[in-house]
């Protein structure tokens, strides 16, 4: 299953929160090891058709804020 998430700052580290749907589908439990593939979304045009944006301009501004 693919999931979209946001990198967050935790102390001096960065981390991600797994969506509940992914946790449920994979039956993940705390302490289990997982393997992830990371791909930075750098061009909003590459998102076309992948995610149901209701307000694309809002999403673009949100992404830009995370890069400053």
QUIKA-V944451 format. One record per run of one state. SS is the DSSP state (hx for helix, st for strand, lp for the rest). FROM is the first residue (numbers start at 1). LEN is the number of residues. Records with the same first field share a line. If there is no record, write none. Layout:
SS->FROM-LEN  FROM-LEN
//
This chain:
lp->1-7  11-2  16-4  27-17  48-8  66-3
st->8-3  13-3
hx->20-7  44-4  56-10
//
